[in-house]
Amino acid sequence: MGLLKKVNDFTCNKKSNYVGLLKKSLLLSLNHGLDFFEFAQKYKIPFFAELKKVNDNFVFCNTYGFDGVSILSSVSSKDFWNGTIKEKNKWYEFSAKRNNLLPFYQFFSFNQKDKINYVYIYYFDDEKILMICETDENESIYCKEIIEDYKKIEYTRKIDLTDFKRQKSDIITKYKIDFTQTVDDFINRHLSHASYSEHFKNVFENQIHLMLLQNFSKPDFLARKKSFVYNALIFSKQPLDNELIELHIKKSFEEMLDESAQSINITCKGNASSYLEIQDFLQEN
């Protein structure tokens, strides 16, 4: 589902259902691992993160579903984890039902605390931690395949223009989307550990890229040109309402970036007139 259909659905419904922004089907190949989104969908996971040691503390390194404040709140000590998880390479469940969830509230923003009633932790031997968060109990966490699938997650996947198909009547509109100032402003306002600024910029960039890929799924295309700058193509039969496209993109990032989402810079670059122009526009860094 391309962005245009999502915008049309948004307009017709007069309300946003951003679950509808996500991919409707998953074509999982035996030849590659899952991406973060596919992993989350396969196991019906709304929030998860990978934590690794940076500057002698554990922090979120790759994330799915968490808002920006939660990501920046992830700095935690090795003593906390060694005191909380007594044995590695097994699942631990913490929940409101078990009355042992309180120590994990430090990781969640005020907005997301109410959505998280279960936290599942898997602490690997190489001091990498997988945290999965749920509103309701999720028995699929204990599937024997989940750890193997997690280990095979692909964090970057290049666009494939061999799938490019254009009908004669298609209008292909080019957009540049720039999050540079947005992320700088957000991190400056919310980060209390200044030494982690560059690290968290990388975390934000990866999650933003993933969210944009969900928005610009086929037949649309998205390419990362440089840090926080993306080029996108939208296919349509009629000229696009650029204000509506801009509104939709900003709205889809409000939960992650709160009011900072309004400063996302979205520029229409006109229509693509040749395949070579499209190739150049989508050339990734």
C-alpha positions as CSV (number, residue, x, y, z in Angstrom):
1,M,0.0,0.0,0.0
2,G,1.5,3.3,-1.1
3,L,1.3,6.6,0.8
4,L,-1.3,8.0,-1.6
5,K,-3.9,5.3,-0.7
6,K,-3.1,5.8,3.0
7,V,-3.7,9.6,2.6
8,N,-7.0,8.9,0.7
9,D,-8.1,6.5,3.5
10,F,-7.2,9.1,6.1
11,T,-9.2,11.8,4.2
12,C,-12.3,9.6,3.7
13,N,-12.4,8.4,7.3
14,K,-11.8,11.9,8.8
15,K,-9.6,10.3,11.4
16,S,-6.2,8.6,11.5
17,N,-5.8,4.9,11.9
18,Y,-2.0,4.6,11.8
19,V,-2.1,0.8,12.2
20,G,-3.4,1.1,8.6
21,L,-0.1,2.7,7.6
22,L,1.7,-0.5,8.1
23,K,2.3,-3.3,5.6
24,K,-0.8,-5.4,5.0
25,S,1.1,-8.6,4.1
26,L,4.6,-10.0,4.7
27,L,6.4,-11.8,1.9
28,L,9.1,-13.6,4.0
29,S,11.8,-15.1,1.9
30,L,13.8,-18.1,3.0
31,N,16.9,-16.4,1.6
32,H,17.0,-13.5,4.1
33,G,16.2,-12.6,7.6
34,L,13.3,-10.5,8.7
35,D,13.5,-6.7,9.1
36,F,12.4,-5.1,12.4
37,F,8.9,-4.6,11.2
38,E,8.5,-8.2,9.9
39,F,9.8,-9.5,13.2
40,A,7.3,-7.4,15.1
41,Q,4.4,-8.5,12.9
42,K,5.3,-12.2,13.0
43,Y,5.2,-12.3,16.8
44,K,2.6,-9.6,17.2
45,I,4.9,-7.3,19.2
46,P,4.0,-3.6,19.6
47,F,7.3,-2.5,21.2
48,F,10.8,-4.0,21.3
49,A,14.4,-2.9,21.6
50,E,17.9,-4.2,21.6
51,L,20.1,-2.9,24.3
52,K,23.9,-2.9,24.2
53,K,26.7,-1.5,26.3
54,V,27.8,2.1,25.4
55,N,30.0,4.1,27.7
56,D,29.7,1.3,30.3
57,N,25.9,1.6,30.4
58,F,23.2,-0.3,28.6
59,V,21.2,1.8,26.1
60,F,18.6,1.1,23.3
61,C,20.5,0.5,20.1
62,N,17.8,-0.7,17.7
63,T,14.1,0.0,18.4
64,Y,10.6,-0.6,17.2
65,G,7.5,1.2,18.4
66,F,9.0,3.2,21.2
67,D,8.6,7.0,21.2
68,G,11.5,9.4,21.4
69,V,11.3,10.0,25.1
70,S,11.4,6.3,25.9
71,I,14.5,5.8,23.6
72,L,16.3,8.6,25.4
73,S,15.3,7.2,28.8
74,S,17.0,3.9,28.2
75,V,20.4,4.6,29.8
76,S,20.8,1.9,32.5
77,S,23.6,0.5,34.5
78,K,25.1,-3.0,34.2
79,D,24.4,-3.4,37.9
80,F,20.7,-2.9,37.3
81,W,20.6,-5.6,34.7
82,N,22.9,-8.1,36.6
83,G,20.7,-7.5,39.7
84,T,17.5,-8.0,37.8
85,I,18.4,-10.9,35.5
86,K,20.0,-13.7,37.4
87,E,20.5,-16.2,34.6
88,K,21.3,-15.5,30.9
89,N,19.9,-17.1,27.8
90,K,16.4,-17.6,29.1
91,W,13.2,-15.5,29.1
92,Y,12.1,-13.4,32.1
93,E,8.6,-12.0,32.5
94,F,7.8,-8.8,34.4
95,S,4.3,-7.6,34.6
96,A,1.7,-5.6,36.4
97,K,0.0,-8.9,37.2
98,R,3.1,-10.2,38.9
99,N,3.6,-6.8,40.6
100,N,7.3,-6.6,39.5
101,L,7.1,-4.1,36.7
102,L,8.0,-1.0,38.6
103,P,11.8,-1.1,38.0
104,F,11.1,-0.9,34.2
105,Y,9.0,2.2,34.3
106,Q,12.3,4.2,34.1
107,F,12.5,3.2,30.4
108,F,9.1,4.4,29.3
109,S,7.7,7.9,28.6
110,F,4.6,9.0,30.4
111,N,2.5,8.4,27.3
112,Q,3.7,4.8,26.9
113,K,3.7,3.6,30.5
114,D,-0.1,3.1,30.3
115,K,0.3,0.9,27.2
116,I,2.9,-1.5,28.8
117,N,1.7,-4.2,31.2
118,Y,4.2,-6.9,30.3
119,V,8.0,-6.7,29.8
120,Y,9.9,-9.8,28.5
121,I,13.7,-9.8,28.8
122,Y,16.3,-12.1,27.2
123,Y,19.9,-11.4,28.3
124,F,22.4,-13.0,25.9
125,D,25.9,-14.2,26.8
126,D,27.5,-11.4,24.7
127,E,25.9,-8.8,27.0
128,K,23.2,-7.9,24.5
129,I,19.6,-7.6,25.8
130,L,16.3,-8.1,24.0
131,M,13.4,-6.2,25.6
132,I,9.9,-6.9,24.3
133,C,6.9,-4.9,25.8
134,E,3.3,-5.7,25.6
135,T,-0.1,-4.4,26.7
136,D,-1.4,-8.0,27.0
137,E,0.3,-11.3,27.7
138,N,1.9,-12.7,24.6
139,E,2.5,-16.4,24.5
140,S,4.3,-16.2,21.2
141,I,7.3,-14.8,23.1
142,Y,8.1,-18.4,24.1
143,C,8.1,-19.8,20.6
144,K,11.4,-21.7,20.0
145,E,12.0,-19.8,16.7
146,I,11.8,-16.3,18.1
147,I,15.4,-16.0,19.2
148,E,16.7,-17.5,16.0
149,D,14.6,-15.0,14.0
150,Y,15.8,-12.2,16.2
151,K,19.4,-13.1,15.5
152,K,18.8,-13.0,11.7
153,I,17.2,-9.5,11.7
154,E,18.4,-7.4,8.8
155,Y,18.9,-3.8,9.9
156,T,19.5,-2.4,6.4
157,R,18.0,-3.5,3.1
158,K,18.7,-1.7,-0.2
159,I,15.9,-0.7,-2.5
160,D,15.4,-2.9,-5.5
161,L,14.4,-1.0,-8.7
162,T,13.9,-4.2,-10.6
163,D,10.4,-4.0,-9.1
164,F,9.8,-0.6,-10.7
165,K,6.7,-0.6,-12.8
166,R,5.0,2.4,-14.3
167,Q,1.8,2.6,-16.2
168,K,1.4,5.2,-18.9
169,S,-1.1,7.2,-16.8
170,D,1.0,7.3,-13.6
171,I,2.2,10.6,-12.2
172,I,5.4,10.1,-10.2
173,T,6.0,12.9,-7.7
174,K,9.3,13.4,-6.0
175,Y,9.6,14.5,-2.3
176,K,12.6,15.3,-0.1
177,I,12.0,14.7,3.6
178,D,14.5,16.1,6.1
179,F,14.5,15.3,9.8
180,T,17.9,16.9,10.6
181,Q,16.7,19.9,12.6
182,T,13.7,18.0,14.0
183,V,15.9,15.4,15.7
184,D,18.5,17.9,16.9
185,D,15.8,19.9,18.6
186,F,14.1,16.9,20.1
187,I,17.3,15.4,21.5
188,N,18.4,18.8,22.9
189,R,15.1,19.2,24.7
190,H,14.8,15.7,26.1
191,L,18.2,14.1,26.6
192,S,19.7,14.3,30.1
193,H,22.9,12.4,29.2
194,A,24.7,14.6,26.7
195,S,27.5,12.1,26.1
196,Y,25.0,9.8,24.4
197,S,23.8,12.4,21.9
198,E,25.5,11.0,18.8
199,H,24.6,7.4,19.8
200,F,20.9,8.3,20.0
201,K,20.9,10.2,16.7
202,N,21.8,6.9,15.1
203,V,19.0,5.1,17.0
204,F,16.5,7.7,15.9
205,E,17.8,7.6,12.3
206,N,17.2,3.8,12.1
207,Q,13.7,4.0,13.6
208,I,12.7,6.9,11.4
209,H,13.9,5.1,8.3
210,L,11.9,2.0,9.3
211,M,8.8,4.1,9.8
212,L,9.2,5.9,6.5
213,L,9.6,2.5,4.7
214,Q,6.3,1.5,6.2
215,N,4.7,4.7,4.9
216,F,6.3,4.5,1.4
217,S,5.7,0.8,0.7
218,K,5.1,-0.3,-2.9
219,P,4.3,1.0,-5.4
220,D,6.0,4.0,-3.8
221,F,9.8,4.1,-3.2
222,L,12.0,5.6,-0.5
223,A,15.8,6.1,-0.4
224,R,18.1,7.4,2.4
225,K,20.3,10.0,0.8
226,K,22.3,10.9,3.9
227,S,21.7,11.0,7.7
228,F,18.1,12.1,8.3
229,V,17.5,13.1,4.6
230,Y,15.3,10.9,2.4
231,N,14.0,11.0,-1.1
232,A,10.6,9.5,-1.9
233,L,8.5,8.8,-4.9
234,I,4.7,8.7,-4.8
235,F,2.7,7.1,-7.7
236,S,-0.7,8.7,-8.5
237,K,-3.2,9.1,-11.3
238,Q,-4.0,12.8,-10.4
239,P,-1.7,15.6,-9.2
240,L,-1.1,15.4,-5.4
241,D,-2.2,17.8,-2.7
242,N,1.2,18.6,-1.2
243,E,-0.2,20.1,1.9
244,L,-2.1,16.9,2.6
245,I,1.0,14.7,2.0
246,E,2.9,16.9,4.4
247,L,0.2,16.8,7.0
248,H,0.0,13.0,6.8
249,I,3.8,12.5,7.2
250,K,4.0,14.8,10.1
251,K,1.0,13.2,11.8
252,S,2.5,9.8,11.5
253,F,5.6,10.9,13.5
254,E,3.7,12.8,16.3
255,E,3.8,9.9,18.7
256,M,7.5,9.4,18.3
257,L,8.6,13.1,18.1
258,D,5.7,15.0,19.8
259,E,5.4,18.6,18.7
260,S,8.9,18.4,17.1
261,A,7.2,16.5,14.2
262,Q,5.8,19.8,13.0
263,S,9.3,20.9,12.0
264,I,10.0,18.0,9.6
265,N,11.0,19.6,6.3
266,I,9.0,18.1,3.4
267,T,9.7,19.6,-0.1
268,C,8.0,18.6,-3.3
269,K,10.6,18.3,-6.1
270,G,8.3,18.0,-9.0
271,N,7.5,15.1,-11.2
272,A,9.9,12.5,-12.5
273,S,10.0,12.4,-16.3
274,S,12.5,9.5,-17.0
275,Y,13.8,6.3,-15.5
276,L,17.4,7.8,-15.3
277,E,16.0,10.7,-13.3
278,I,14.3,8.2,-10.9
279,Q,17.6,6.2,-10.6
280,D,19.5,9.3,-9.6
281,F,16.8,10.5,-7.2
282,L,16.8,7.2,-5.4
283,Q,20.5,6.6,-5.3
284,E,21.2,5.6,-1.7
285,N,24.2,6.8,0.3
